[in-house]
């Protein structure tokens, strides 16, 4: 009986011990798991708090690569771009928008713009390189005059041929030759220097229209409305972007009117120019009335107290009368928005089109009051004499010439500098 009672007590003690050990084990691992979970939550919270203030920096080489890629992207102004992707990309880069405009200002400060507006002769000569080589206007005339021959009918015929093949035009070539003969004594006709001097003087005289020697945009009204017209591919949109860059760098406030509503790429290209330069761009939906876009742009410019409105238009075919009529309608819309507008109407002409450009110019001049010519792509042709033909035939001054893709490659036109660059002797200079 005693043994049985002791056995029961031992079993009871062992059972209690087992229960106590199990309870301690359970409580220990439960507290440990709770501690790890709480620690993990506190760690995650600390990581989340640190992430906004201490982002992990990429290696310096990667940063340089990213900056280089961004710079290259900003330099490009594509003819077309995905409209859906554009807003998202710009929002993501919004904090850097102001520095980007600052970079544009650094690339084209007011002092640099002044230089580009009054380029030196050597800069123009480089742009007119094709016209000055042996197969161009300068080289071929130099070969004729350098022989020391008198300008007899035979030689005059060769000179006229050179002028014609340089797209000076038949009427202009004959006028130049007649003036040279009348202005020189018979003894001077065998003097190459005298002939060159007379030719340059007559060329400058031809390019000075009614006493106006080219020149850029003068802001006499606020805003001054400038309408750009011309056929497709002449370079209207690019010219507007270059001018906007120069005007902004000189302290002028611009509004751009995307009036080429029939070509989506033109609207997108102008929007990109506006964001790069820091100009307000007014545009409508695809196929919208161009006149209404210009009307709204002028009102926007008045509200913003802008200095200049640069208005793009569709590349009208000069052979279509109804399209010319719509061009007149756009001009009337401008005058309704602001009496006296447009204050300037620039006809943009591709110099590589030669005599076709002259035909286009005549059609536009009949439909609109053209106040100036912008001649683009002069660096791409050996027929630089087209400037003389256009000025003499239309009696409209050339205001700007384009000789490259950059904003500084659009130059205010100076007849004296241009003639010196086209016909000047580098050795004499």
C-alpha positions in Angstrom: 0.0 0.0 0.0 2.8 2.3 0.9 4.6 1.5 -2.4 1.5 2.1 -4.3 1.0 5.5 -2.7 4.7 6.5 -3.4 4.4 5.5 -7.0 1.3 7.6 -7.5 3.1 10.6 -5.9 6.1 10.2 -8.2 3.9 10.0 -11.3 2.0 13.1 -10.2 5.3 15.0 -9.7 6.6 14.0 -13.1 3.3 14.9 -14.8 3.3 18.3 -13.1 7.0 18.8 -14.1 6.2 17.9 -17.7 3.3 20.4 -17.8 5.4 23.1 -16.3 8.2 22.5 -18.8 5.8 22.5 -21.7 4.2 25.7 -20.5 7.5 27.5 -20.2 8.6 26.2 -23.6 5.4 27.5 -25.1 5.6 30.9 -23.5 9.3 31.3 -24.4 8.8 30.7 -28.1 5.6 32.7 -28.3 7.3 35.8 -26.8 10.3 35.3 -29.1 8.1 35.1 -32.3 6.2 38.2 -31.1 9.4 40.1 -30.6 10.7 39.2 -34.0 7.5 40.3 -35.7 7.5 43.6 -33.8 11.1 44.1 -34.6 10.5 43.4 -38.3 7.7 46.0 -38.3 9.8 48.6 -36.6 12.7 47.9 -39.0 10.4 48.2 -42.0 9.0 51.4 -40.6 12.6 52.8 -40.2 13.4 51.7 -43.7 10.3 53.4 -45.1 11.2 56.5 -43.2 14.7 56.6 -44.4 13.9 55.9 -48.1 12.6 59.4 -49.1 15.4 61.2 -47.3 18.3 59.0 -48.1 17.9 57.4 -51.6 20.6 55.1 -52.8 22.8 57.0 -55.2 23.9 55.3 -58.4 27.6 55.3 -59.3 29.0 58.6 -60.6 29.7 57.0 -64.0 26.0 56.0 -64.2 25.0 59.5 -63.3 27.2 61.0 -66.0 25.7 58.6 -68.5 22.2 59.5 -67.6 23.0 63.2 -67.8 24.6 62.7 -71.2 21.6 60.7 -72.5 19.2 63.5 -71.2 21.3 66.2 -72.9 21.2 64.4 -76.2 17.5 63.9 -76.0 16.9 67.6 -75.2 19.0 68.5 -78.3 16.7 66.6 -80.6 13.5 68.2 -82.0 11.9 65.3 -83.9 9.5 65.8 -86.7 7.0 63.5 -85.0 6.6 62.1 -81.5 4.1 59.9 -79.7 1.5 62.3 -78.3 0.4 59.9 -75.6 3.9 59.5 -74.2 4.8 63.2 -74.3 2.8 64.5 -71.3 4.0 61.6 -69.0 7.6 62.2 -70.0 7.3 65.9 -69.3 5.6 65.4 -65.9 8.4 63.1 -64.8 10.9 65.8 -65.8 9.0 68.7 -64.4 11.5 69.5 -61.6 14.2 69.9 -64.3 12.2 72.1 -66.6 13.5 75.3 -65.3 17.2 74.3 -65.4 16.6 73.1 -69.0 15.5 76.6 -69.9 18.5 78.0 -68.1 20.7 75.8 -70.2 19.1 77.1 -73.3 19.8 80.6 -72.1 23.4 79.7 -71.4 23.8 78.2 -74.9 22.3 81.3 -76.5 22.9 84.4 -74.3 22.0 87.8 -75.5 25.6 88.5 -76.5 25.8 85.4 -78.7 22.4 86.3 -80.3 23.8 89.7 -81.2 26.7 88.0 -82.9 24.4 85.6 -84.7 22.2 88.5 -85.9 25.2 90.3 -87.3 27.4 87.5 -88.4 30.9 88.2 -89.6 31.8 87.6 -93.2 33.8 84.5 -92.5 30.8 82.8 -90.9 28.7 83.6 -94.0 31.4 82.4 -96.3 31.5 79.0 -94.6 27.7 78.9 -95.0 28.0 79.8 -98.7 30.9 77.3 -99.3 29.1 75.6 -102.1 28.4 78.8 -103.9 32.0 79.9 -103.5 33.8 76.7 -104.8 35.0 76.2 -108.3 31.6 75.0 -109.5 29.6 77.7 -107.8 28.8 81.3 -108.7 31.9 82.9 -107.2 34.3 80.4 -108.6 33.0 80.5 -112.1 32.8 84.3 -112.3 36.2 84.6 -110.8 37.6 82.3 -113.6 36.0 84.6 -116.2 37.1 87.9 -114.7 40.5 86.7 -113.8 41.5 86.3 -117.4 41.9 90.1 -117.9 39.5 90.1 -120.8 37.4 93.0 -121.9 33.6 92.5 -121.4 32.7 92.1 -125.1 29.4 90.5 -126.1 30.9 87.0 -126.1 32.2 87.3 -122.5 29.0 89.0 -121.4 27.2 86.0 -122.7 29.3 83.7 -120.5 28.8 85.9 -117.5 25.0 85.9 -118.0 25.2 82.1 -118.3 26.9 81.9 -114.9 24.3 84.2 -113.3 21.4 82.2 -114.8 22.7 78.9 -113.7 23.1 80.4 -110.2 19.4 81.2 -110.3 19.9 84.9 -110.4 17.3 85.0 -113.1 17.4 86.3 -116.7 16.0 89.8 -116.0 18.2 90.4 -113.0 21.3 89.1 -114.9 20.7 91.5 -117.8 20.2 94.4 -115.4 23.4 93.7 -113.6 25.4 93.5 -116.8 23.9 96.7 -118.2 24.7 98.6 -115.0 28.3 97.3 -115.0 28.8 98.4 -118.6 27.3 101.8 -117.8 29.2 102.4 -114.6 32.7 101.5 -115.9 34.9 103.3 -118.5 36.1 101.2 -121.4 39.6 101.0 -119.9 38.2 99.6 -116.7 36.4 96.7 -118.4 39.7 94.8 -118.6 40.5 95.4 -114.9 39.4 92.4 -112.9 39.4 94.4 -109.6 37.2 97.2 -111.2 34.7 94.6 -112.6 34.5 92.8 -109.2 34.0 96.1 -107.4 31.2 97.1 -109.8 29.5 93.7 -109.6 29.5 93.9 -105.8 28.2 97.4 -105.7 25.3 96.5 -108.1 24.5 93.4 -106.1 24.3 95.4 -102.9 22.1 97.9 -104.7 19.8 95.1 -105.9 19.4 93.8 -102.3 18.6 97.1 -100.8 14.8 97.4 -101.3 13.3 100.9 -100.9 16.2 101.8 -98.7 15.6 98.8 -96.4 18.7 96.6 -95.9 17.1 93.4 -94.5 17.1 93.4 -90.7 15.3 91.4 -88.0 12.0 91.8 -86.1 11.4 95.3 -84.7 8.8 95.2 -81.8 6.8 98.4 -82.5 3.6 97.0 -81.2 2.9 94.8 -78.2 2.3 92.1 -79.2 4.0 92.3 -82.6 2.3 89.5 -84.7 4.5 87.8 -87.3 2.9 85.4 -89.7 5.0 82.8 -91.5 3.8 81.4 -94.8 5.3 79.1 -97.4 5.1 75.6 -99.0 5.7 72.3 -97.2 9.3 71.6 -96.4 10.5 75.2 -96.7 11.4 75.3 -93.0 8.7 77.5 -91.4 8.4 75.6 -88.1 12.1 75.3 -87.6 12.6 79.0 -88.4 10.0 79.9 -85.8 11.8 77.8 -83.2 15.1 79.4 -84.0 13.7 82.9 -83.9 11.9 82.2 -80.6 15.2 81.0 -79.1 16.9 84.2 -80.2 14.1 86.5 -79.0 13.9 84.8 -75.6 17.6 85.0 -75.1 17.4 88.8 -75.8 14.7 89.2 -73.2 11.6 89.1 -75.3 8.5 87.2 -74.3 7.0 85.1 -77.1 3.8 83.2 -77.8 3.9 80.6 -80.5 0.7 79.9 -82.6 0.7 76.3 -84.1 -1.5 77.2 -87.0 -0.4 74.3 -89.2 -3.3 72.2 -87.9 -3.3 69.8 -90.9 0.1 68.4 -90.0 0.2 66.9 -86.5 4.0 66.7 -86.6 4.3 70.5 -87.1 2.1 71.1 -83.9 4.1 68.6 -81.9 7.4 70.1 -83.1 6.3 73.6 -82.2 5.2 72.4 -78.7 8.6 70.9 -78.1 10.3 74.1 -79.2 8.1 76.0 -76.8 9.0 73.8 -73.9 12.7 74.0 -74.7 12.7 77.8 -75.0 10.1 78.6 -72.4 7.3 80.0 -74.7 3.6 79.6 -74.4 2.3 77.5 -77.4 -1.3 77.8 -78.5 -2.7 75.0 -80.6 -6.1 73.4 -81.4 -7.2 69.9 -82.3 -6.1 68.2 -85.5 -7.8 69.9 -88.4 -9.0 72.9 -86.4 -9.5 76.2 -88.0 -6.0 77.9 -88.3 -7.6 81.4 -88.0 -9.1 80.5 -84.7 -5.8 79.3 -83.4 -4.1 82.6 -84.3 -7.0 84.6 -82.8 -6.6 82.7 -79.5 -2.8 83.1 -79.6 -3.1 86.9 -80.0 -5.5 87.1 -77.1 -3.3 84.9 -75.0 -0.3 87.1 -75.8 -2.3 90.2 -74.7 -3.2 88.5 -71.4 0.5 87.5 -70.8 1.8 90.9 -72.0 4.0 89.1 -74.5 6.2 91.0 -76.9 5.9 88.8 -80.0 3.5 86.3 -81.5 5.2 83.9 -84.0 2.4 82.2 -86.1 3.0 79.0 -88.1 0.7 78.1 -91.0 0.2 75.1 -93.2 2.5 74.5 -96.1 0.1 75.7 -98.8 0.6 74.7 -102.4 1.1 77.9 -104.3 -0.8 76.5 -107.3 -4.1 76.1 -105.4 -6.2 79.3 -105.4 -8.6 78.1 -102.7 -5.7 77.5 -100.3 -4.3 81.0 -101.0 -7.8 82.3 -100.1 -7.6 80.5 -96.8 -4.3 82.1 -96.2 -6.0 85.5 -96.6 -8.6 84.4 -94.2 -6.0 83.7 -91.5 -4.6 87.2 -92.0 -8.1 88.6 -91.5 -8.5 86.6 -88.3 -5.4 88.2 -87.0 -6.7 91.7 -87.7 -9.9 90.9 -85.9 -8.0 89.8 -82.8 -5.7 92.9 -83.0 -6.2 95.8 -85.4 -3.2 96.1 -87.7 -2.1 92.5 -87.3 -0.3 90.7 -88.7 2.4 93.4 -88.5 4.9 91.2 -90.4 4.3 88.5 -93.0 7.4 86.4 -93.7 7.6 84.2 -96.7 9.9 81.2 -96.0 11.6 79.9 -99.1 13.9 76.9 -99.5 16.9 78.2 -101.4 17.6 74.8 -103.0 14.3 75.1 -105.0 15.9 77.7 -107.2 13.6 79.2 -109.8 10.7 77.2 -108.4 11.1 79.2 -105.2 10.8 82.4 -107.2 7.5 81.2 -108.7 6.2 80.4 -105.3 7.2 83.8 -104.0 5.3 85.5 -106.8 2.1 83.6 -106.0 2.3 84.3 -102.3 3.0 88.0 -102.9 -0.1 88.3 -105.0 -2.3 86.8 -102.3 -0.7 88.4 -99.2 1.2 91.6 -98.3 4.7 90.0 -97.8 7.0 92.2 -95.7 10.1 90.0 -95.8 11.7 86.9 -97.1 13.3 84.1 -95.0 15.7 82.1 -97.2 16.6 78.8 -95.7 19.1 76.0 -96.5 21.5 78.3 -98.3 24.3 76.1 -97.1 22.8 73.2 -99.2 23.1 74.9 -102.6 25.7 76.3 -105.0 23.1 78.7 -106.3 23.4 81.5 -103.8 22.5 84.0 -106.5 18.9 83.1 -106.0 18.9 85.8 -103.3 19.6 88.5 -105.9 16.8 87.2 -108.2 14.2 87.1 -105.5 15.0 90.6 -104.2 15.1 92.1 -107.7 11.9 90.4 -109.0 9.7 90.8 -106.0 11.0 94.0 -104.6 10.7 92.4 -101.1 13.7 92.6 -98.7 15.3 89.4 -97.5 15.1 89.5 -93.7 16.8 86.3 -92.5 19.0 83.6 -94.1 19.4 80.1 -92.7 22.7 78.3 -93.1 22.5 75.4 -90.6 20.3 73.6 -88.1 21.1 75.4 -84.8 19.4 78.5 -83.5 22.6 80.6 -84.2 22.6 79.5 -87.8 19.7 81.8 -88.6 21.1 85.2 -89.4 19.6 88.6 -89.9 20.3 89.6 -93.4 22.8 92.3 -94.3 23.2 93.0 -98.0 26.8 94.3 -97.6 28.0 91.3 -95.5 26.1 88.8 -97.7 27.6 90.2 -101.0 31.1 90.3 -99.4 30.6 86.6 -98.4 29.3 85.6 -101.8 31.4 87.6 -104.1 34.2 89.0 -102.0 37.8 87.9 -102.6 39.3 86.4 -99.5 42.8 87.5 -100.4 41.6 91.1 -100.7 39.8 90.7 -97.3 
